[in-house]
Amino acid sequence: MSNVSRSFKVGIIGGGIGRQHIEGYRALGGRYEVAAICDLNLDLARGLAAEFAIPRATDKLAELLAADIDVVDVCTPPGSHRRLIEAALDAGRHVVCEKPLVGSLADADAVIARAARGPQLVMPIFQYRFASGYQKLLRLIERGVAGPLHVATVETHWRRGADYYAVPWRGKWESELGGALLGHAIHAHDMLCGAAGPIAEVFAFAATRVNPIETEDCAAASLRLRSGALASLSVSLGAAEDMSRLRFCFRDLTAESAQAPYNPGTEPWRFVPMTPEIGTRIDAALADFTPEPERFAGQFLRLHRTLADGAALPVTLADARASLELVTALYHAAATSQVVSLPIGPGHPRYASWRPVGAGKGV
Ligand SMILES: NC(=O)c1ccc[n+]([C@@H]2O[C@H](COP(=O)([O-])OP(=O)(O)OC[C@H]3O[C@@H](n4cnc5c(N)ncnc54)[C@H](O)[C@@H]3O)[C@@H](O)[C@H]2O)c1
């Protein structure tokens, strides 16, 4: 655990998923104080302030930025992220920002360039990483127990219906910026990249088969990783029940995640060894593994170590860019029926926007 004697004041913008962020900060003892909440819906902000004893509620960004806070936590719909991140940095605050970080690789690179001027930090949210089963997998990889990866599969099979899409910004290219590949599967795909490393090539099909929306709600994709390993992604918002699952076939063990839809990194994970000797090495590597808080509390605890003790950020802008680079490649592959090579830089036709031609600011 980190040095509890330093407490950081947080101002949250957006009271939807922002509620779970508040609960995450509050689960960490005195490490954080949620000092202000801002939502365009002032009644919502006031309600959260009353429920969680937050001293200041406002519907105005300027009032939130003028408050005595160290960190601005952006929990608004994706189209507003870049503007709010830059406003918070200009006001001298550290920034936490929900996924997806921004709406294009060009915007991601602009945020990266702005953040590089410092001294404030920007931490994108990828809370699925901070769960014990997945952390055990990372340890087995780091310690050389798993061996090289052969193949991986990632399934994001969730159920979303009309009630979910009744929220006006969802399901539209202009305001949600993408569909299931961007908004829902991004966490599991981030976990794949965290364990398997950078991607070399992508092919994908995407379709809208479940709900009457603009954006895709089903997808199938094939990836070749730079290591030579192969991965398959399956995404649907039309499953009968919510389930997320990752499976990794390494040379020396096969790892399979839990199926908790919004926390597949949590226990129990299965680590099946190729031989009894490898089983002994797995047991030895995990013998002193100490579970830590998961999801938002887990990510905020690690951020506290960064702010208080100078530890490395638990999720970086480069991680968020990598996730958006995969999104860009998936959309381009699906639209053109071509295999897409990574990395993707300014010369790529979808660098400025992954959205289809004619949708919002699409290319
Ligand atoms: N990490 C996760 O697991 C996770 C889960 C859900 C949503 N999200 C992300 O969180 C973000 C918000 O999603 P949500 O589901 O909470 O949306 P939501 O629509 O439920 O809530 C967003 C809130 O932000 C407010 N808002 C919008 N623009 C604002 C602005 N400029 N200033 C102040 N308040 C503003 C709205 O009034 C609303 O109350 C999205 O980027 C989404 O992708 C992440």
The ligand as an SDF file (V2000), in Angstrom:
LIG
                    3D

 44 48  0  0  0  0  0  0  0  0999 V2000
  -14.3360    2.2120  -17.3920 N   0  0  0  0  0  0  0  0  0  0  0  0
  -15.5240    1.6810  -17.5830 C   0  0  0  0  0  0  0  0  0  0  0  0
  -15.7480    0.4930  -17.3130 O   0  0  0  0  0  0  0  0  0  0  0  0
  -16.6340    2.5350  -18.1060 C   0  0  0  0  0  0  0  0  0  0  0  0
  -17.9770    2.1340  -17.9370 C   0  0  0  0  0  0  0  0  0  0  0  0
  -18.9850    2.9900  -18.4180 C   0  0  0  0  0  0  0  0  0  0  0  0
  -18.6570    4.1640  -19.0750 C   0  0  0  0  0  0  0  0  0  0  0  0
  -17.3370    4.4770  -19.2460 N   0  0  0  0  0  0  0  0  0  0  0  0
  -16.9690    5.7140  -19.9490 C   0  0  0  0  0  0  0  0  0  0  0  0
  -17.2840    6.8180  -19.1050 O   0  0  0  0  0  0  0  0  0  0  0  0
  -17.6990    7.9170  -19.8930 C   0  0  0  0  0  0  0  0  0  0  0  0
  -19.0830    8.3550  -19.4320 C   0  0  0  0  0  0  0  0  0  0  0  0
  -19.9750    7.2690  -19.6480 O   0  0  0  0  0  0  0  0  0  0  0  0
  -21.3080    7.1110  -18.7510 P   0  0  0  0  0  0  0  0  0  0  0  0
  -21.8020    5.7550  -19.0450 O   0  0  0  0  0  0  0  0  0  0  0  0
  -21.0340    7.5100  -17.3420 O   0  0  0  0  0  0  0  0  0  0  0  0
  -22.2490    8.2130  -19.4300 O   0  0  0  0  0  0  0  0  0  0  0  0
  -23.5870    8.8320  -18.8050 P   0  0  0  0  0  0  0  0  0  0  0  0
  -24.2870    9.4620  -19.9470 O   0  0  0  0  0  0  0  0  0  0  0  0
  -24.2910    7.8330  -17.9720 O   0  0  0  0  0  0  0  0  0  0  0  0
  -23.0440    9.9530  -17.7960 O   0  0  0  0  0  0  0  0  0  0  0  0
  -22.2800   11.0430  -18.2420 C   0  0  0  0  0  0  0  0  0  0  0  0
  -22.5750   12.2430  -17.3580 C   0  0  0  0  0  0  0  0  0  0  0  0
  -21.7230   13.3210  -17.7780 O   0  0  0  0  0  0  0  0  0  0  0  0
  -22.4840   14.5190  -17.7890 C   0  0  0  0  0  0  0  0  0  0  0  0
  -21.8220   15.3990  -18.7410 N   0  0  0  0  0  0  0  0  0  0  0  0
  -21.7540   15.2790  -20.0790 C   0  0  0  0  0  0  0  0  0  0  0  0
  -20.9830   16.2560  -20.6040 N   0  0  0  0  0  0  0  0  0  0  0  0
  -20.5690   17.0060  -19.5640 C   0  0  0  0  0  0  0  0  0  0  0  0
  -19.7560   18.1540  -19.4650 C   0  0  0  0  0  0  0  0  0  0  0  0
  -19.2060   18.7300  -20.5390 N   0  0  0  0  0  0  0  0  0  0  0  0
  -19.5320   18.6780  -18.2350 N   0  0  0  0  0  0  0  0  0  0  0  0
  -20.0880   18.1200  -17.1360 C   0  0  0  0  0  0  0  0  0  0  0  0
  -20.8780   17.0200  -17.1770 N   0  0  0  0  0  0  0  0  0  0  0  0
  -21.1040   16.4680  -18.3750 C   0  0  0  0  0  0  0  0  0  0  0  0
  -23.8690   14.0970  -18.1890 C   0  0  0  0  0  0  0  0  0  0  0  0
  -24.8260   15.0700  -17.7390 O   0  0  0  0  0  0  0  0  0  0  0  0
  -24.0180   12.7490  -17.4840 C   0  0  0  0  0  0  0  0  0  0  0  0
  -24.5740   12.8820  -16.2010 O   0  0  0  0  0  0  0  0  0  0  0  0
  -17.6280    7.4620  -21.3420 C   0  0  0  0  0  0  0  0  0  0  0  0
  -16.3960    7.8490  -21.9010 O   0  0  0  0  0  0  0  0  0  0  0  0
  -17.7110    5.9530  -21.2390 C   0  0  0  0  0  0  0  0  0  0  0  0
  -17.0770    5.2980  -22.3200 O   0  0  0  0  0  0  0  0  0  0  0  0
  -16.3430    3.7030  -18.7710 C   0  0  0  0  0  0  0  0  0  0  0  0
  1  2  1  0
  2  3  2  0
  2  4  1  0
  4  5  1  0
  4 44  2  0
  5  6  2  0
  6  7  1  0
  7  8  2  0
  8  9  1  0
  8 44  1  0
  9 10  1  0
  9 42  1  0
 10 11  1  0
 11 12  1  0
 11 40  1  0
 12 13  1  0
 13 14  1  0
 14 15  2  0
 14 16  1  0
 14 17  1  0
 17 18  1  0
 18 19  2  0
 18 20  1  0
 18 21  1  0
 21 22  1  0
 22 23  1  0
 23 24  1  0
 23 38  1  0
 24 25  1  0
 25 26  1  0
 25 36  1  0
 26 27  1  0
 26 35  1  0
 27 28  2  0
 28 29  1  0
 29 30  1  0
 29 35  2  0
 30 31  1  0
 30 32  2  0
 32 33  1  0
 33 34  2  0
 34 35  1  0
 36 37  1  0
 36 38  1  0
 38 39  1  0
 40 41  1  0
 40 42  1  0
 42 43  1  0
M  CHG  2   8   1  16  -1
M  END
$$$$
